[in-house]
Amino acid sequence: MRADTLITDCRLATMVEGGEPYGAIEDGAILIRDGRIVWAGSRADLPGHEATQTDRLDGRWVTPGLVDCHTHLVFGGDRSGEFEQRLGGATYEEIARAGGGIVSSVAATRAASEDELYASALTRLAGLKATGVTTVEIKSGYGLDRDSELKMLRVARRIGREAGVRVRTSYLGLHAVPPEHRADRGRYVDLAVDEILPAAHAEELVDAVDAYCEPIAFSTEEVGRLFEKARALGLLVKLHADQLSDGGGAALAAKYGALSADHVEHTGEAGVRAMAEAGVVAVLLPGAYLMLRETTPPPVALLRRHGVAMAVATDCNPGTSPLASMTAAINLACVQFRLTPEEALAGATRVAAKALGLEGEIGALEAGKAADLAVWDIDRPAELAYWLGKPLLARRMAGGVWDA
């Protein structure tokens, strides 16, 4: 077997489902060729091979590169002032209804150039990469007009080309009603559905279509229109669902065969059952839960009971989850939502890949998958959930190439 790289003297948390916890192999090896894993397993079973280089990892643990399947990484400005308001007692809904929240990020994003948005996004991406992330989903939704939404999506594509991570883009035109359409929201829905999305699709800037389904945002009927358009264009969908109330978001996601329903703090059993039947992933976002000081956690016991796969993501955004650490998201998912460390790591690898429709490409250490790896200075995989803020990453590989 010919290989570009042999990785040896390591322990593998393959995250392959079934078998040992974490898919663990205590004395493992990996063969990589042309940016892909061609073999992974116990070193005792290593097949005959010729490798151009050998990397010995001194007994360190190797996991798949982490997958952050829900971010708003590209935006202008920040909302630290609203953070102070929330600490003073204002709720997210009160801030949004007063014209703050998402809309306050819109002005800053519209005013920023593509280069400025790219540069600021890289500062946040650095935190994700330093915590083992090799794949990032990036949403639009802070432009809310044609030119600005396309600008955000172009920046996201540029990150994928130039910044050493795999990027999946999501069009989030139905994120908020922009100020200029406040008196006629129907006109904005028409614009978002019938003009902006087709333009973004024509430029090949969109991998999936997202929306924010809440009383303070968009109704199930409005989101349904968007999803019908996405379906007509051959695009997959996902949904911000039931974050603040049980408004039928999870059931709507299931109706359209969504990749994921995200947040789901208030999803009831009927919604969970619908997700299970449709194979919709629940994406848990503990950073937003923490920052908003929410008290109703996602229905993890129901999700487990009905066999709904649970992913974990940072929701990195300027208002409700200024979180740029994937290992912190894993920790918070365990502490706040009572996921097990193995569930949380699966949620940041194998299940997160499924939430992006990439389960055949990434998320586990097995033959055929991309050689996206994270190497950790830990003694056992549970440490990735245990430590909060401790630097744990030793090396990161994306597409078969180690970071410099």
TORKOL-4160 file (C-alpha; in steps of 0.2 Angstrom, whole numbers, padded with zeros to 4 digits, m for minus):
404
<pt num="1" X="0000" Y="0000" Z="0000"/>
<pt num="2" X="0007" Y="0017" Z="m0005"/>
<pt num="3" X="0005" Y="0031" Z="0007"/>
<pt num="4" X="0011" Y="0049" Z="0008"/>
<pt num="5" X="0011" Y="0049" Z="0027"/>
<pt num="6" X="0011" Y="0035" Z="0040"/>
<pt num="7" X="0005" Y="0041" Z="0057"/>
<pt num="8" X="0011" Y="0030" Z="0071"/>
<pt num="9" X="0015" Y="0029" Z="0090"/>
<pt num="10" X="m0002" Y="0036" Z="0094"/>
<pt num="11" X="m0019" Y="0032" Z="0102"/>
<pt num="12" X="m0035" Y="0034" Z="0091"/>
<pt num="13" X="m0052" Y="0040" Z="0096"/>
<pt num="14" X="m0059" Y="0035" Z="0079"/>
<pt num="15" X="m0077" Y="0040" Z="0083"/>
<pt num="16" X="m0083" Y="0026" Z="0072"/>
<pt num="17" X="m0100" Y="0021" Z="0079"/>
<pt num="18" X="m0101" Y="0004" Z="0088"/>
<pt num="19" X="m0088" Y="m0006" Z="0097"/>
<pt num="20" X="m0077" Y="0002" Z="0110"/>
<pt num="21" X="m0081" Y="0019" Z="0118"/>
<pt num="22" X="m0075" Y="0033" Z="0107"/>
<pt num="23" X="m0070" Y="0019" Z="0094"/>
<pt num="24" X="m0054" Y="0019" Z="0104"/>
<pt num="25" X="m0038" Y="0010" Z="0098"/>
<pt num="26" X="m0024" Y="0011" Z="0111"/>
<pt num="27" X="m0009" Y="0007" Z="0099"/>
<pt num="28" X="m0015" Y="0014" Z="0082"/>
<pt num="29" X="m0008" Y="0019" Z="0066"/>
<pt num="30" X="m0015" Y="0029" Z="0051"/>
<pt num="31" X="m0010" Y="0029" Z="0032"/>
<pt num="32" X="m0014" Y="0044" Z="0022"/>
<pt num="33" X="m0013" Y="0046" Z="0003"/>
<pt num="34" X="m0019" Y="0061" Z="m0008"/>
<pt num="35" X="m0027" Y="0069" Z="0007"/>
<pt num="36" X="m0037" Y="0054" Z="0012"/>
<pt num="37" X="m0036" Y="0041" Z="0025"/>
<pt num="38" X="m0032" Y="0024" Z="0016"/>
<pt num="39" X="m0031" Y="0014" Z="0032"/>
<pt num="40" X="m0033" Y="0016" Z="0051"/>
<pt num="41" X="m0032" Y="0003" Z="0064"/>
<pt num="42" X="m0021" Y="m0006" Z="0077"/>
<pt num="43" X="m0003" Y="m0004" Z="0073"/>
<pt num="44" X="m0002" Y="m0023" Z="0075"/>
<pt num="45" X="m0013" Y="m0025" Z="0060"/>
<pt num="46" X="m0004" Y="m0012" Z="0049"/>
<pt num="47" X="m0003" Y="m0018" Z="0031"/>
<pt num="48" X="0012" Y="m0018" Z="0021"/>
<pt num="49" X="0016" Y="m0001" Z="0014"/>
<pt num="50" X="0028" Y="0012" Z="0007"/>
<pt num="51" X="0026" Y="0029" Z="0016"/>
<pt num="52" X="0035" Y="0045" Z="0010"/>
<pt num="53" X="0036" Y="0051" Z="0028"/>
<pt num="54" X="0032" Y="0044" Z="0045"/>
<pt num="55" X="0026" Y="0055" Z="0059"/>
<pt num="56" X="0027" Y="0048" Z="0077"/>
<pt num="57" X="0016" Y="0056" Z="0089"/>
<pt num="58" X="0023" Y="0050" Z="0106"/>
<pt num="59" X="0008" Y="0042" Z="0112"/>
<pt num="60" X="m0004" Y="0056" Z="0109"/>
<pt num="61" X="m0022" Y="0054" Z="0106"/>
<pt num="62" X="m0029" Y="0057" Z="0088"/>
<pt num="63" X="m0047" Y="0062" Z="0084"/>
<pt num="64" X="m0056" Y="0067" Z="0068"/>
<pt num="65" X="m0054" Y="0085" Z="0065"/>
<pt num="66" X="m0068" Y="0094" Z="0075"/>
<pt num="67" X="m0083" Y="0100" Z="0065"/>
<pt num="68" X="m0092" Y="0116" Z="0070"/>
<pt num="69" X="m0109" Y="0114" Z="0061"/>
<pt num="70" X="m0117" Y="0130" Z="0066"/>
<pt num="71" X="m0108" Y="0147" Z="0066"/>
<pt num="72" X="m0111" Y="0165" Z="0061"/>
<pt num="73" X="m0093" Y="0168" Z="0059"/>
<pt num="74" X="m0094" Y="0182" Z="0046"/>
<pt num="75" X="m0100" Y="0198" Z="0053"/>
<pt num="76" X="m0096" Y="0217" Z="0056"/>
<pt num="77" X="m0093" Y="0225" Z="0073"/>
<pt num="78" X="m0098" Y="0217" Z="0089"/>
<pt num="79" X="m0112" Y="0218" Z="0102"/>
<pt num="80" X="m0103" Y="0220" Z="0119"/>
<pt num="81" X="m0115" Y="0234" Z="0123"/>
<pt num="82" X="m0130" Y="0222" Z="0122"/>
<pt num="83" X="m0120" Y="0210" Z="0133"/>
<pt num="84" X="m0120" Y="0224" Z="0146"/>
<pt num="85" X="m0139" Y="0227" Z="0144"/>
<pt num="86" X="m0143" Y="0208" Z="0147"/>
<pt num="87" X="m0132" Y="0208" Z="0162"/>
<pt num="88" X="m0143" Y="0223" Z="0168"/>
<pt num="89" X="m0159" Y="0213" Z="0166"/>
<pt num="90" X="m0164" Y="0216" Z="0148"/>
<pt num="91" X="m0170" Y="0200" Z="0139"/>
<pt num="92" X="m0165" Y="0195" Z="0121"/>
<pt num="93" X="m0182" Y="0197" Z="0115"/>
<pt num="94" X="m0184" Y="0215" Z="0123"/>
<pt num="95" X="m0167" Y="0220" Z="0115"/>
<pt num="96" X="m0173" Y="0213" Z="0098"/>
<pt num="97" X="m0190" Y="0222" Z="0098"/>
<pt num="98" X="m0181" Y="0238" Z="0102"/>
<pt num="99" X="m0171" Y="0237" Z="0086"/>
<pt num="100" X="m0156" Y="0229" Z="0093"/>
<pt num="101" X="m0150" Y="0211" Z="0092"/>
<pt num="102" X="m0147" Y="0205" Z="0074"/>
<pt num="103" X="m0152" Y="0221" Z="0066"/>
<pt num="104" X="m0138" Y="0231" Z="0075"/>
<pt num="105" X="m0126" Y="0219" Z="0067"/>
<pt num="106" X="m0134" Y="0222" Z="0050"/>
<pt num="107" X="m0128" Y="0240" Z="0049"/>
<pt num="108" X="m0110" Y="0235" Z="0054"/>
<pt num="109" X="m0110" Y="0221" Z="0041"/>
<pt num="110" X="m0117" Y="0231" Z="0027"/>
<pt num="111" X="m0104" Y="0245" Z="0030"/>
<pt num="112" X="m0089" Y="0233" Z="0030"/>
<pt num="113" X="m0079" Y="0228" Z="0014"/>
<pt num="114" X="m0076" Y="0210" Z="0010"/>
<pt num="115" X="m0058" Y="0212" Z="0015"/>
<pt num="116" X="m0063" Y="0219" Z="0032"/>
<pt num="117" X="m0076" Y="0205" Z="0035"/>
<pt num="118" X="m0063" Y="0192" Z="0030"/>
<pt num="119" X="m0050" Y="0199" Z="0041"/>
<pt num="120" X="m0062" Y="0200" Z="0056"/>
<pt num="121" X="m0068" Y="0182" Z="0053"/>
<pt num="122" X="m0050" Y="0175" Z="0053"/>
<pt num="123" X="m0048" Y="0181" Z="0071"/>
<pt num="124" X="m0063" Y="0171" Z="0077"/>
<pt num="125" X="m0058" Y="0156" Z="0066"/>
<pt num="126" X="m0041" Y="0156" Z="0074"/>
<pt num="127" X="m0049" Y="0151" Z="0091"/>
<pt num="128" X="m0059" Y="0137" Z="0082"/>
<pt num="129" X="m0043" Y="0130" Z="0073"/>
<pt num="130" X="m0034" Y="0131" Z="0090"/>
<pt num="131" X="m0047" Y="0119" Z="0097"/>
<pt num="132" X="m0045" Y="0106" Z="0083"/>
<pt num="133" X="m0058" Y="0112" Z="0071"/>
<pt num="134" X="m0056" Y="0107" Z="0053"/>
<pt num="135" X="m0073" Y="0110" Z="0046"/>
<pt num="136" X="m0084" Y="0125" Z="0049"/>
<pt num="137" X="m0102" Y="0130" Z="0043"/>
<pt num="138" X="m0104" Y="0148" Z="0040"/>
<pt num="139" X="m0121" Y="0157" Z="0038"/>
<pt num="140" X="m0126" Y="0173" Z="0030"/>
<pt num="141" X="m0140" Y="0183" Z="0038"/>
<pt num="142" X="m0132" Y="0199" Z="0044"/>
<pt num="143" X="m0133" Y="0208" Z="0027"/>
<pt num="144" X="m0152" Y="0206" Z="0024"/>
<pt num="145" X="m0151" Y="0214" Z="0007"/>
<pt num="146" X="m0145" Y="0207" Z="m0010"/>
<pt num="147" X="m0128" Y="0214" Z="m0011"/>
<pt num="148" X="m0123" Y="0212" Z="0008"/>
<pt num="149" X="m0130" Y="0194" Z="0009"/>
<pt num="150" X="m0120" Y="0189" Z="m0007"/>
<pt num="151" X="m0105" Y="0198" Z="0001"/>
<pt num="152" X="m0105" Y="0188" Z="0017"/>
<pt num="153" X="m0107" Y="0172" Z="0007"/>
<pt num="154" X="m0092" Y="0176" Z="m0004"/>
<pt num="155" X="m0082" Y="0179" Z="0011"/>
<pt num="156" X="m0087" Y="0162" Z="0018"/>
<pt num="157" X="m0081" Y="0154" Z="0001"/>
<pt num="158" X="m0065" Y="0163" Z="0002"/>
<pt num="159" X="m0062" Y="0157" Z="0020"/>
<pt num="160" X="m0064" Y="0139" Z="0013"/>
<pt num="161" X="m0052" Y="0142" Z="m0001"/>
<pt num="162" X="m0038" Y="0151" Z="0009"/>
<pt num="163" X="m0039" Y="0148" Z="0028"/>
<pt num="164" X="m0035" Y="0130" Z="0030"/>
<pt num="165" X="m0053" Y="0124" Z="0034"/>
<pt num="166" X="m0067" Y="0115" Z="0025"/>
<pt num="167" X="m0082" Y="0127" Z="0024"/>
<pt num="168" X="m0100" Y="0124" Z="0021"/>
<pt num="169" X="m0111" Y="0139" Z="0018"/>
<pt num="170" X="m0129" Y="0142" Z="0023"/>
<pt num="171" X="m0140" Y="0156" Z="0016"/>
<pt num="172" X="m0150" Y="0164" Z="0031"/>
<pt num="173" X="m0159" Y="0177" Z="0023"/>
<pt num="174" X="m0174" Y="0175" Z="0035"/>
<pt num="175" X="m0164" Y="0179" Z="0050"/>
<pt num="176" X="m0173" Y="0196" Z="0054"/>
<pt num="177" X="m0183" Y="0209" Z="0045"/>
<pt num="178" X="m0171" Y="0224" Z="0041"/>
<pt num="179" X="m0176" Y="0241" Z="0046"/>
<pt num="180" X="m0181" Y="0247" Z="0029"/>
<pt num="181" X="m0194" Y="0233" Z="0027"/>
<pt num="182" X="m0201" Y="0235" Z="0045"/>
<pt num="183" X="m0217" Y="0242" Z="0039"/>
<pt num="184" X="m0219" Y="0229" Z="0025"/>
<pt num="185" X="m0211" Y="0212" Z="0030"/>
<pt num="186" X="m0220" Y="0203" Z="0016"/>
<pt num="187" X="m0210" Y="0213" Z="0004"/>
<pt num="188" X="m0194" Y="0208" Z="0013"/>
<pt num="189" X="m0199" Y="0189" Z="0013"/>
<pt num="190" X="m0203" Y="0191" Z="m0006"/>
<pt num="191" X="m0185" Y="0198" Z="m0008"/>
<pt num="192" X="m0176" Y="0185" Z="0002"/>
<pt num="193" X="m0185" Y="0171" Z="m0006"/>
<pt num="194" X="m0187" Y="0176" Z="m0024"/>
<pt num="195" X="m0172" Y="0187" Z="m0027"/>
<pt num="196" X="m0158" Y="0185" Z="m0015"/>
<pt num="197" X="m0158" Y="0166" Z="m0014"/>
<pt num="198" X="m0159" Y="0163" Z="m0033"/>
<pt num="199" X="m0145" Y="0176" Z="m0035"/>
<pt num="200" X="m0134" Y="0167" Z="m0022"/>
<pt num="201" X="m0137" Y="0150" Z="m0029"/>
<pt num="202" X="m0133" Y="0156" Z="m0047"/>
<pt num="203" X="m0116" Y="0162" Z="m0040"/>
<pt num="204" X="m0114" Y="0144" Z="m0032"/>
<pt num="205" X="m0112" Y="0152" Z="m0015"/>
<pt num="206" X="m0125" Y="0142" Z="m0006"/>
<pt num="207" X="m0124" Y="0124" Z="0001"/>
<pt num="208" X="m0139" Y="0124" Z="0012"/>
<pt num="209" X="m0154" Y="0136" Z="0017"/>
<pt num="210" X="m0157" Y="0141" Z="0035"/>
<pt num="211" X="m0170" Y="0152" Z="0043"/>
<pt num="212" X="m0175" Y="0158" Z="0061"/>
<pt num="213" X="m0192" Y="0152" Z="0065"/>
<pt num="214" X="m0199" Y="0161" Z="0081"/>
<pt num="215" X="m0212" Y="0174" Z="0085"/>
<pt num="216" X="m0199" Y="0188" Z="0085"/>
<pt num="217" X="m0193" Y="0182" Z="0068"/>
<pt num="218" X="m0202" Y="0172" Z="0055"/>
<pt num="219" X="m0217" Y="0161" Z="0055"/>
<pt num="220" X="m0219" Y="0143" Z="0049"/>
<pt num="221" X="m0228" Y="0149" Z="0034"/>
<pt num="222" X="m0215" Y="0161" Z="0029"/>
<pt num="223" X="m0201" Y="0149" Z="0032"/>
<pt num="224" X="m0211" Y="0136" Z="0022"/>
<pt num="225" X="m0211" Y="0148" Z="0007"/>
<pt num="226" X="m0192" Y="0149" Z="0008"/>
<pt num="227" X="m0190" Y="0130" Z="0010"/>
<pt num="228" X="m0201" Y="0127" Z="m0005"/>
<pt num="229" X="m0189" Y="0138" Z="m0015"/>
<pt num="230" X="m0174" Y="0129" Z="m0009"/>
<pt num="231" X="m0182" Y="0113" Z="m0014"/>
<pt num="232" X="m0185" Y="0119" Z="m0031"/>
<pt num="233" X="m0167" Y="0124" Z="m0032"/>
<pt num="234" X="m0161" Y="0107" Z="m0026"/>
<pt num="235" X="m0154" Y="0114" Z="m0010"/>
<pt num="236" X="m0155" Y="0106" Z="0007"/>
<pt num="237" X="m0162" Y="0115" Z="0022"/>
<pt num="238" X="m0159" Y="0117" Z="0041"/>
<pt num="239" X="m0168" Y="0128" Z="0054"/>
<pt num="240" X="m0166" Y="0138" Z="0070"/>
<pt num="241" X="m0180" Y="0130" Z="0079"/>
<pt num="242" X="m0189" Y="0131" Z="0095"/>
<pt num="243" X="m0176" Y="0142" Z="0104"/>
<pt num="244" X="m0187" Y="0153" Z="0113"/>
<pt num="245" X="m0204" Y="0144" Z="0112"/>
<pt num="246" X="m0211" Y="0128" Z="0105"/>
<pt num="247" X="m0218" Y="0136" Z="0089"/>
<pt num="248" X="m0218" Y="0120" Z="0078"/>
<pt num="249" X="m0200" Y="0123" Z="0071"/>
<pt num="250" X="m0194" Y="0105" Z="0074"/>
<pt num="251" X="m0209" Y="0098" Z="0065"/>
<pt num="252" X="m0207" Y="0110" Z="0051"/>
<pt num="253" X="m0189" Y="0105" Z="0049"/>
<pt num="254" X="m0194" Y="0086" Z="0049"/>
<pt num="255" X="m0208" Y="0090" Z="0036"/>
<pt num="256" X="m0194" Y="0097" Z="0024"/>
<pt num="257" X="m0182" Y="0083" Z="0028"/>
<pt num="258" X="m0170" Y="0096" Z="0035"/>
<pt num="259" X="m0152" Y="0091" Z="0039"/>
<pt num="260" X="m0154" Y="0098" Z="0056"/>
<pt num="261" X="m0165" Y="0108" Z="0069"/>
<pt num="262" X="m0154" Y="0119" Z="0079"/>
<pt num="263" X="m0156" Y="0125" Z="0097"/>
<pt num="264" X="m0173" Y="0115" Z="0101"/>
<pt num="265" X="m0173" Y="0120" Z="0119"/>
<pt num="266" X="m0192" Y="0121" Z="0119"/>
<pt num="267" X="m0196" Y="0107" Z="0107"/>
<pt num="268" X="m0209" Y="0095" Z="0114"/>
<pt num="269" X="m0211" Y="0076" Z="0111"/>
<pt num="270" X="m0221" Y="0078" Z="0095"/>
<pt num="271" X="m0207" Y="0088" Z="0087"/>
<pt num="272" X="m0194" Y="0076" Z="0094"/>
<pt num="273" X="m0204" Y="0061" Z="0087"/>
<pt num="274" X="m0205" Y="0070" Z="0070"/>
<pt num="275" X="m0186" Y="0073" Z="0070"/>
<pt num="276" X="m0183" Y="0055" Z="0073"/>
<pt num="277" X="m0194" Y="0049" Z="0059"/>
<pt num="278" X="m0186" Y="0061" Z="0047"/>
<pt num="279" X="m0168" Y="0058" Z="0052"/>
<pt num="280" X="m0166" Y="0076" Z="0057"/>
<pt num="281" X="m0151" Y="0080" Z="0068"/>
<pt num="282" X="m0153" Y="0090" Z="0084"/>
<pt num="283" X="m0139" Y="0103" Z="0085"/>
<pt num="284" X="m0136" Y="0109" Z="0103"/>
<pt num="285" X="m0129" Y="0126" Z="0106"/>
<pt num="286" X="m0124" Y="0128" Z="0124"/>
<pt num="287" X="m0115" Y="0145" Z="0121"/>
<pt num="288" X="m0131" Y="0154" Z="0117"/>
<pt num="289" X="m0139" Y="0145" Z="0132"/>
<pt num="290" X="m0126" Y="0151" Z="0143"/>
<pt num="291" X="m0125" Y="0169" Z="0137"/>
<pt num="292" X="m0144" Y="0171" Z="0137"/>
<pt num="293" X="m0145" Y="0163" Z="0154"/>
<pt num="294" X="m0158" Y="0152" Z="0148"/>
<pt num="295" X="m0166" Y="0140" Z="0161"/>
<pt num="296" X="m0175" Y="0127" Z="0149"/>
<pt num="297" X="m0162" Y="0115" Z="0142"/>
<pt num="298" X="m0165" Y="0105" Z="0126"/>
<pt num="299" X="m0175" Y="0089" Z="0129"/>
<pt num="300" X="m0159" Y="0078" Z="0129"/>
<pt num="301" X="m0168" Y="0063" Z="0137"/>
<pt num="302" X="m0182" Y="0064" Z="0124"/>
<pt num="303" X="m0169" Y="0065" Z="0110"/>
<pt num="304" X="m0160" Y="0050" Z="0117"/>
<pt num="305" X="m0176" Y="0040" Z="0119"/>
<pt num="306" X="m0182" Y="0043" Z="0102"/>
<pt num="307" X="m0165" Y="0040" Z="0094"/>
<pt num="308" X="m0162" Y="0058" Z="0088"/>
<pt num="309" X="m0143" Y="0061" Z="0084"/>
<pt num="310" X="m0136" Y="0076" Z="0094"/>
<pt num="311" X="m0123" Y="0087" Z="0087"/>
<pt num="312" X="m0114" Y="0101" Z="0097"/>
<pt num="313" X="m0108" Y="0118" Z="0089"/>
<pt num="314" X="m0102" Y="0135" Z="0095"/>
<pt num="315" X="m0115" Y="0146" Z="0087"/>
<pt num="316" X="m0101" Y="0158" Z="0086"/>
<pt num="317" X="m0110" Y="0175" Z="0083"/>
<pt num="318" X="m0109" Y="0193" Z="0089"/>
<pt num="319" X="m0124" Y="0194" Z="0100"/>
<pt num="320" X="m0129" Y="0178" Z="0109"/>
<pt num="321" X="m0114" Y="0166" Z="0108"/>
<pt num="322" X="m0097" Y="0175" Z="0106"/>
<pt num="323" X="m0089" Y="0158" Z="0108"/>
<pt num="324" X="m0074" Y="0154" Z="0098"/>
<pt num="325" X="m0068" Y="0137" Z="0106"/>
<pt num="326" X="m0075" Y="0120" Z="0101"/>
<pt num="327" X="m0068" Y="0112" Z="0116"/>
<pt num="328" X="m0077" Y="0125" Z="0127"/>
<pt num="329" X="m0093" Y="0120" Z="0118"/>
<pt num="330" X="m0090" Y="0102" Z="0121"/>
<pt num="331" X="m0088" Y="0106" Z="0140"/>
<pt num="332" X="m0103" Y="0117" Z="0141"/>
<pt num="333" X="m0114" Y="0103" Z="0132"/>
<pt num="334" X="m0109" Y="0091" Z="0146"/>
<pt num="335" X="m0110" Y="0103" Z="0161"/>
<pt num="336" X="m0126" Y="0112" Z="0155"/>
<pt num="337" X="m0136" Y="0098" Z="0145"/>
<pt num="338" X="m0128" Y="0083" Z="0154"/>
<pt num="339" X="m0122" Y="0075" Z="0138"/>
<pt num="340" X="m0108" Y="0062" Z="0141"/>
<pt num="341" X="m0091" Y="0066" Z="0136"/>
<pt num="342" X="m0092" Y="0053" Z="0122"/>
<pt num="343" X="m0109" Y="0060" Z="0116"/>
<pt num="344" X="m0102" Y="0077" Z="0116"/>
<pt num="345" X="m0086" Y="0072" Z="0106"/>
<pt num="346" X="m0097" Y="0062" Z="0094"/>
<pt num="347" X="m0108" Y="0078" Z="0092"/>
<pt num="348" X="m0093" Y="0088" Z="0087"/>
<pt num="349" X="m0087" Y="0075" Z="0075"/>
<pt num="350" X="m0097" Y="0061" Z="0067"/>
<pt num="351" X="m0114" Y="0068" Z="0071"/>
<pt num="352" X="m0109" Y="0086" Z="0066"/>
<pt num="353" X="m0103" Y="0079" Z="0050"/>
<pt num="354" X="m0121" Y="0072" Z="0047"/>
<pt num="355" X="m0129" Y="0089" Z="0051"/>
<pt num="356" X="m0119" Y="0096" Z="0036"/>
<pt num="357" X="m0123" Y="0081" Z="0025"/>
<pt num="358" X="m0104" Y="0077" Z="0025"/>
<pt num="359" X="m0105" Y="0060" Z="0035"/>
<pt num="360" X="m0097" Y="0051" Z="0020"/>
<pt num="361" X="m0083" Y="0063" Z="0019"/>
<pt num="362" X="m0077" Y="0068" Z="0037"/>
<pt num="363" X="m0081" Y="0065" Z="0056"/>
<pt num="364" X="m0072" Y="0048" Z="0059"/>
<pt num="365" X="m0055" Y="0040" Z="0057"/>
<pt num="366" X="m0058" Y="0027" Z="0044"/>
<pt num="367" X="m0053" Y="0023" Z="0026"/>
<pt num="368" X="m0061" Y="0034" Z="0013"/>
<pt num="369" X="m0063" Y="0049" Z="0024"/>
<pt num="370" X="m0053" Y="0065" Z="0022"/>
<pt num="371" X="m0037" Y="0066" Z="0032"/>
<pt num="372" X="m0043" Y="0079" Z="0044"/>
<pt num="373" X="m0036" Y="0076" Z="0061"/>
<pt num="374" X="m0033" Y="0083" Z="0078"/>
<pt num="375" X="m0019" Y="0078" Z="0089"/>
<pt num="376" X="m0021" Y="0081" Z="0108"/>
<pt num="377" X="m0010" Y="0082" Z="0123"/>
<pt num="378" X="m0022" Y="0072" Z="0134"/>
<pt num="379" X="m0022" Y="0055" Z="0143"/>
<pt num="380" X="m0040" Y="0050" Z="0139"/>
<pt num="381" X="m0053" Y="0057" Z="0127"/>
<pt num="382" X="m0064" Y="0063" Z="0141"/>
<pt num="383" X="m0052" Y="0077" Z="0145"/>
<pt num="384" X="m0058" Y="0086" Z="0129"/>
<pt num="385" X="m0074" Y="0088" Z="0139"/>
<pt num="386" X="m0066" Y="0090" Z="0156"/>
<pt num="387" X="m0054" Y="0105" Z="0154"/>
<pt num="388" X="m0062" Y="0122" Z="0151"/>
<pt num="389" X="m0049" Y="0134" Z="0143"/>
<pt num="390" X="m0033" Y="0123" Z="0144"/>
<pt num="391" X="m0024" Y="0122" Z="0128"/>
<pt num="392" X="m0025" Y="0104" Z="0123"/>
<pt num="393" X="m0021" Y="0104" Z="0104"/>
<pt num="394" X="m0004" Y="0098" Z="0099"/>
<pt num="395" X="m0006" Y="0097" Z="0080"/>
<pt num="396" X="m0020" Y="0099" Z="0067"/>
<pt num="397" X="m0020" Y="0091" Z="0050"/>
<pt num="398" X="m0033" Y="0097" Z="0036"/>
<pt num="399" X="m0034" Y="0087" Z="0020"/>
<pt num="400" X="m0018" Y="0078" Z="0024"/>
<pt num="401" X="m0007" Y="0093" Z="0027"/>
<pt num="402" X="m0001" Y="0098" Z="0045"/>
<pt num="403" X="m0003" Y="0116" Z="0050"/>
<pt num="404" X="0014" Y="0125" Z="0049"/>
